Amino acid sequence: NGQLLPAALLVAACWYAAGVLTSNERTRAALDLLTKLGADTQRFWTTHFVDPVRDILAELYGAPRPSIDTATAAASRKSLHRALEEFVREVFSGSEDETEAAAVQAAAGSMEVINTVFEAEARRPLNG
């Protein structure tokens, strides 16, 4: 609005000087029209061009989004592995060697034992 207003005033002054606008009412109406037109043009330009392009550039070239730090991710991973190993030791019904093998698999991040237990539990009706 601030950039287009001087241009609108210049156009209105030229019209007035040329005799197109002769009365104060016409001058005021023309200035109001040009001011509104300038504001609408700037709002349209900003809304439909400047803001979208700025957002696209920020998405492509902006600073990376904050994420979880590696120390926290490693601590969470270790905690989940310990919980998985404990679950396997509590639930797995096999020989000592099979239980230890399943615990080693769980420590490596394998979800095979949990999936097997889940499938077996899902086949049984709820006891209630």
Secondary structure as UniProt FT lines:
FT   TURN            2..3
FT   HELIX           4..17
FT   TURN            18..19
FT   HELIX           24..45
FT   HELIX           46..50
FT   HELIX           51..61
FT   HELIX           70..91
FT   HELIX           96..107
FT   TURN            108..109
FT   HELIX           112..123
//
